[in-house]
Amino acid sequence: MGDTKWLRKVAERHQEWIKIVHSFGEYTYAEDLVQEMYLILLKYTTPEKIIKDGVVSRGYVYFTLRSLYYQYYNKKKKVTKVSLDDEELSIQIPSFDHIEEHEAFHKICLLVDEVADGWGWYDRKLWKLYSQTDMSMRKIASETNISWVSIYNSLKHLKEDLRNKLGEDFADFKNQDYDRI
């Protein structure tokens, strides 16, 4: 197998990888997908592809997880026979029951990203820190030396912008009118 220290470095951010899978709308099998991602990285990638200047490439992991999610998402229900102590047992491989909901959630995420792309550099960076990490506003303030009040006000305005631009789409999502998004 060789040296796997680089994989340990990737695994240090395990909770962040779980949150990425949650952002796809998958909560039940998030841990399983992240574990599968580790196996795929070990089998198909090299440390140089995923770690640049000592930092794990979040984008590389994100796209690996997204690919795994869609592979899992698109699998149809099927029965697989597993041998346990010479007895055959049929198990149902789980699949998504609400495919429209997951597709709609993905559309909402893409719309949020589209709106955020129109913001200035500072707003985009602040939104990314706030929405894609587990950092609180106070933690962001202490890490960036930006006042908590400034961060609060900026995020308040960004959320208001999202509400104004995506309010109807989000209401449709909440009302399960997925085809209107």
N, C-alpha and C positions, 0 to 999 in steps of 0.2 A: 504493500500500500504506500510506503514511503512516508515522508514527513507530512504531518497534518496540522502543524502549528498554525498555518494560514487559515485553516478551517475553524480552529478555535477562536481566532481573531474575528471571523465572520459571526460565529455563535455568540460572541460577547454582546451583540446587538439583537439578541433573540427576541426580546419583547417588542422591539421596533418592527421586526419582520412579521410578528403576529399582528401588530396594528395595521400593517400594510394589507395583509389578507383580510382583516376586518373591514378595511376601506373598500374592498371588493364586494362586501356584503356577506361574506362567509364567516360565521362565528363557530359553528359546530365542529368543523373539520380544519380550523385554522392551524392548530398545532400539528396536525398530520401533514398538511401541505408544507409547512416550514421544515419539518423533518425530512420530507421527500426532497425538498430543495437542497438540503445539505448533502443528501446522497447523490443528487444530480451534479452538484458542484464538484464533489469529490471525483465523480466518474468522468465528467466531460470538460472540466475547465482546469486552468492552471492558476497558480497564485498570481502570476503577472497580469492575468486578465481581470481579476477581481480586486486586487489590492494595488493601488497606485500611491506612491509616496507614503506608505504606511497607513493609508486610509482605505477602508472598505468602500467600494463603489456601490452606493445606494441604488443607482440606476440599474446596474447589472443585476443586483438582487431583485429589484422591483420587477424587471421584465422577466426574470426567471420565475418568480412567484406568479406573475400574471399569466404566463404561459401554462404553468402547472394548474392554475385555477381554471383556465378555459378548457384544458384537457379534461379535468375532473368534471367541470360544468357540462361539457358536451357528451359525456358518456351516458349512454342509455342504460336503464336498469337491466341488469342481467344476473342470472343465477350462476354462481361458481361453486364447483364441488371442491371441498377441502377434506383431505384425509386426516382424521384424528384417531390415533390408536386403531388403525385398520377399519374404522367405520367411516362411512361417507356422510358428510353433513352438508346440506345445501344452505348457503347464506345469500342474503340479498345485499348486493353492493349498493350503498346509498347513492341517490342522485337528487338533484334539486327538484322539489315539488312545485316551486313557484318560479319558473324560468322567466316569466314576464317581469316579476318583481326585481329579479337580479339584473335583467337587462335595463330596466328603468332606473335602478340605482346607479348603474354604470353610466347611463346617459346624464343623470344629474351630476355625477362627479366630473364628467367631461365638460358640462356646461359651467360648473364652478371654475374649472381650470381655464376655460375660455374667457370668462369674465376677469379672472385674476391676471391673465396675460395682458389685459389692457391697462392694468395699474402700473404705477411707477415702480422703480427698482426697490425703494424702501418698503413700500406696501407689499410687494410680492414676497420679499425676503421675510418680512414680519409675519405674513399670512402663512408662509411655508413653515416657519419655526413654530407657530402656534398650532397649526392644524395637522402637521405631519410628525410632530415629536410629542413626547409626553411632558414638555416643559410648560409650566404655568406662566402666567403673566409676570409674577414676581420673580420667577427663575430667569425668564428672558431678560427682565430688567437688570438683575444682578450680573448676568453673563455679558450683557451688551453695554452696560453703563448708560442705558437710556432710562429715563424716569418711568416709573410704573404708570403714572397718570398719562403720559404721552402714549405709551403702549396701549393702555385701556381705551383712550380716545380714538386712536388710529384703528384699533380692532372694531370698535363700535361703529365707526364710519364704514369700514370694509364690510361688516355684516349687514349694515343698512343698504349698502350698494347691492350686495347679493340678494337681499330681500326684495329690493325694488326691481331687479332685473330677472330674478328667477322665482319670485313668489308664487306665480301661477303654476309654474312647472312643479314646484315643491308641493303645492296644495294638491295638484293632480296626483302626485306620487302618494301623498298621505291618504287620499281618497281612493286609491287603487285604480285611477283612470290612467293606466300606464301608456295607452295608445295615444294620449293627448300630449305627451311630453315631447 
